[in-house]
């Protein structure tokens, strides 16, 4: 039996970028606040081009609006609105991520960025009731020192709502340069997720596992190497997969080539997430609908995927238990 309305059911989103979730109307307001004219095609500029052919092309979309996000007011607003948008799609818990060092060269300190995002998430949670965690990202092609700074700041703000660290960006830049930062994260017992095997090869997933990553961002190309996939399964790592994103970046030619359903049915820990809903013009419910249409996923299979999300959440035991109970009750 088809599920008539995914938006009516509670969901969990573990992989959503704060900067990639901006509303085009908000970008227009941020531009207007600088005194600059708002381009008439601002919405088009905020969205990935229909003819995008790669992850680097996809990431170029961010170059238009990222400069306007580097203020306390802008990040706080973005975080509030992300809570609103997630709650509107019945996402009951999400973990959002961003790189607080993105605006360092412009004089916007990473501490200011983190505190603004946390304040906005707290405000948004009070308005909507949605629960959240914040993950701080290092960037692969940034100097390794910035990732070390990010890990130190993650540890500092763990008590305030930061829940983990990540390594994101163009996979052509080698993760190994950031190994010292992730050794520090392990010592400090900060949960780790790493973007790997999205546009890059399965070998990048192996590097993420070498970092003791608890979760793998995307990881679709782990399907190309049975030994690496087996290692991830043995570690009980969870793959954070994002269907719309993987199609738009051309990391898969079509959903026929996507391993999500196969992984799920073979017992691999895998879950569905949005990635960059503002840039993509998508919601988590739309990705659930894609999965149902493509693979005929059943209610039980969606529940299993969401229970993977609940188990993998960088949250305390009581919140994970609450999320499991919420999913079990609603997705029977």
C-alpha positions in Angstrom: 0.0 0.0 0.0 1.3 3.4 -0.9 2.0 6.0 1.8 -0.4 8.9 0.9 1.4 11.8 2.6 5.0 11.6 3.9 4.7 15.1 5.2 2.2 14.0 7.8 4.7 11.5 9.3 7.5 12.3 11.7 11.0 12.1 10.2 14.7 12.6 11.1 17.2 14.5 9.0 20.9 14.0 10.0 22.5 15.6 7.1 21.4 19.2 6.2 23.7 22.1 5.6 22.7 25.3 7.3 24.0 27.5 4.4 22.5 25.1 1.8 19.0 25.5 3.4 18.7 29.2 2.8 15.4 30.5 1.4 15.9 32.6 -1.7 13.6 35.3 -0.2 16.0 35.5 2.7 19.0 35.8 0.4 17.2 38.8 -1.3 16.6 40.4 2.1 20.3 39.9 3.1 21.4 41.5 -0.2 19.0 44.4 0.3 20.4 45.0 3.8 23.8 45.7 2.3 22.3 48.4 0.0 23.1 46.5 -3.1 20.4 45.8 -5.8 18.7 42.5 -5.7 19.2 40.6 -8.9 15.8 40.0 -10.6 16.7 36.3 -11.0 17.8 35.9 -7.3 15.8 32.6 -6.9 17.4 31.1 -10.0 20.9 32.2 -8.7 20.2 30.5 -5.3 19.3 27.1 -6.9 21.5 24.6 -8.6 21.5 24.9 -12.4 19.4 22.2 -14.2 22.4 21.3 -16.3 24.7 20.8 -13.4 27.2 18.0 -14.2 29.3 17.6 -11.1 29.7 18.2 -7.3 32.2 21.1 -7.9 29.6 22.8 -10.2 26.9 22.2 -7.6 29.1 23.9 -4.9 29.6 26.9 -7.1 26.0 27.8 -6.5 27.0 28.7 -2.9 29.4 31.4 -4.1 26.5 33.7 -4.9 25.0 33.9 -1.4 27.6 32.8 1.1 29.2 36.3 1.4 25.8 37.6 2.6 25.5 34.9 5.3 28.7 36.0 7.2 27.0 38.1 9.9 25.5 37.4 13.3 22.0 38.5 12.2 22.1 36.5 8.9 23.2 33.2 10.5 20.7 33.5 13.4 17.9 34.2 10.9 19.0 31.2 8.7 18.9 28.9 11.7 15.5 30.1 12.9 14.1 29.6 9.4 15.6 26.1 9.1 13.8 25.1 12.2 10.5 26.5 10.7 11.0 24.7 7.4 11.9 21.4 9.0 9.0 21.5 11.4 6.7 22.3 8.4 7.8 19.0 6.9 7.3 17.2 10.2 11.0 16.6 10.8 11.1 16.1 14.5 14.8 16.1 14.9 17.6 17.3 12.6 21.3 17.9 12.8 22.5 20.8 10.7 26.1 21.6 9.9 28.2 24.4 8.6 31.9 25.6 8.5 32.3 28.4 11.1 35.7 29.4 9.5 34.1 30.3 6.1 34.1 34.0 6.8 37.4 34.3 8.8 39.1 36.2 6.1 36.3 38.8 6.3 36.9 39.3 10.0 33.9 37.3 11.1 35.2 35.1 13.9 34.2 31.4 14.0 33.1 31.9 17.6 30.7 34.6 16.5 29.4 32.3 13.7 28.8 29.4 16.1 27.1 31.5 18.7 24.8 33.1 16.1 23.8 29.7 14.7 23.2 28.2 18.2 21.1 31.3 19.2 19.0 30.9 16.1 18.5 27.2 16.6 17.4 27.7 20.2 14.9 30.4 19.1 13.6 28.3 16.3 13.2 25.3 18.6 11.1 27.4 21.0 8.9 28.5 18.2 8.3 25.1 16.6 9.2 22.4 19.1 11.6 20.7 16.7 14.8 19.3 18.3 18.2 19.8 16.8 22.0 19.4 17.0 24.8 21.4 15.4 27.8 19.8 13.6 30.9 21.9 12.7 32.6 21.3 9.4 36.2 21.4 8.4 36.7 21.9 4.6 38.9 19.5 2.6 40.6 22.2 0.5 41.1 24.6 3.4 44.4 24.6 5.5 44.4 21.8 8.0 44.9 24.4 10.8 41.3 25.6 10.2 40.0 22.1 10.8 42.0 21.9 14.0 40.4 25.2 15.1 37.0 23.7 14.2 37.5 20.7 16.4 38.7 22.8 19.3 35.6 25.0 19.0 33.3 21.9 18.8 34.7 20.7 22.1 34.2 24.2 23.6 30.6 24.4 22.5 29.6 20.8 23.2 27.6 21.8 26.2 25.7 24.4 24.2 24.3 22.3 21.4 27.3 21.4 19.2 27.1 17.6 18.7 29.9 16.6 16.3 32.4 17.4 13.6 32.5 16.8 9.9 34.9 17.2 6.9 33.1 18.5 3.8 34.0 20.0 0.4 35.5 18.9 -2.8 36.6 15.3 -2.5 39.5 15.9 -4.9 41.3 17.4 -1.8 42.7 14.6 0.3 41.3 14.0 3.8 44.6 12.7 5.1 45.8 16.3 5.5 43.2 16.7 8.2 44.1 13.6 10.1 45.5 15.5 13.1 42.2 17.2 13.6 40.3 14.0 13.7 42.8 12.4 16.0 42.1 15.3 18.4 38.3 14.7 17.9 38.8 11.1 18.9 40.8 12.0 22.0 38.1 14.5 23.0 35.3 12.0 22.3 33.6 14.2 19.8 31.3 12.3 17.4 32.6 12.3 13.8 30.9 12.2 10.4 32.8 12.6 7.2 31.7 13.4 3.6 33.2 10.6 1.6 32.4 8.4 -1.4 29.9 11.1 -2.7 31.7 12.2 -5.9 35.0 10.5 -4.8 35.9 6.8 -4.8 35.3 4.1 -2.2 38.9 4.8 -1.0 37.6 8.0 0.5 35.2 6.0 2.6 38.2 3.9 3.9 39.9 7.2 4.9 36.8 8.3 6.8 36.7 4.9 8.6 40.4 5.4 9.4 39.3 8.6 11.2 36.9 6.4 13.2 33.9 8.1 11.6 30.6 7.1 13.2 28.8 8.2 10.1 29.6 8.6 6.4 28.1 11.6 4.5 26.7 10.0 1.3 29.1 7.1 0.9 27.4 5.9 -2.3 30.6 4.7 -3.9 31.3 2.3 -1.0 29.1 0.1 -3.1 32.1 -0.2 -5.5 34.3 -1.9 -3.0 32.9 -4.9 -1.0 35.8 -4.9 1.4 35.3 -1.3 2.4 31.6 -1.7 2.6 32.1 -4.7 4.9 34.4 -2.7 7.1 31.8 0.0 7.4 29.1 -2.6 8.3 31.4 -4.2 10.9 32.0 -0.8 12.5 28.2 -0.2 12.4 28.8 3.1 10.6 25.7 4.8 9.3 25.5 6.1 5.7 23.7 9.5 5.4 22.3 9.4 1.9 20.6 12.2 0.0 18.8 11.2 -3.2 17.9 14.6 -4.7 21.4 15.9 -4.0 23.1 12.9 -5.6 21.0 13.2 -8.7 21.6 17.0 -9.1 25.4 16.6 -8.6 25.4 13.7 -11.1 27.1 11.5 -8.5 24.7 8.9 -9.8 23.4 8.9 -13.4 19.9 7.9 -12.2 18.3 6.3 -9.2 18.8 3.0 -10.9 22.4 3.4 -10.0 21.9 4.5 -6.4 22.7 1.9 -3.7 20.3 3.2 -1.0 17.6 0.5 -1.4 20.2 -2.3 -1.8 22.1 -1.2 1.3 18.9 -1.0 3.3 17.7 -4.4 2.3 21.1 -6.0 2.9 21.1 -4.7 6.5 23.6 -1.8 6.0 22.8 1.1 8.3 21.5 3.8 5.9 19.1 6.7 6.2 17.6 9.4 4.0 18.4 13.1 4.4 18.1 16.4 2.5 21.6 17.8 2.2 20.9 21.3 0.8 17.2 21.8 0.5 17.4 25.5 -0.3 19.8 25.0 -3.1 18.0 21.9 -4.3 14.5 23.3 -3.9 13.5 20.1 -2.1 12.2 18.6 1.1 12.8 15.4 3.0 9.3 14.2 2.2 10.0 14.6 -1.5 13.1 12.3 -1.1 10.9 9.8 0.7 8.5 9.9 -2.2 11.3 9.4 -4.6 12.4 6.3 -2.7 8.9 4.9 -2.7 8.4 5.5 -6.4 11.8 4.1 -7.4 12.1 1.1 -5.2 8.6 0.4 -3.8 9.9 0.8 -0.3 7.4 -0.3 2.3 6.3 1.4 5.5 8.4 -1.1 7.4 11.5 -0.3 5.3 11.0 3.5 5.8 10.6 2.8 9.6 13.9 0.8 9.6 15.7 3.6 7.8 14.4 6.1 10.3 15.3 3.9 13.2 18.9 3.9 11.8 18.7 7.7 12.0 17.5 7.6 15.6 20.2 5.2 16.6 22.9 7.2 14.8 21.9 10.6 16.0 24.6 12.5 17.9 22.3 12.9 20.8 22.1 11.6 24.4 20.4 8.3 25.2 17.2 9.8 26.4 16.7 11.8 23.2 17.6 8.8 21.0 15.1 6.7 22.9 12.4 9.4 22.5 13.1 9.5 18.7 12.9 5.7 18.4 9.6 5.6 20.3 8.2 8.5 18.1 9.1 6.6 14.9 7.9 3.3 16.1 4.5 4.7 17.1 3.9 6.7 13.9 5.3 4.3 11.3 3.7 1.0 12.4 
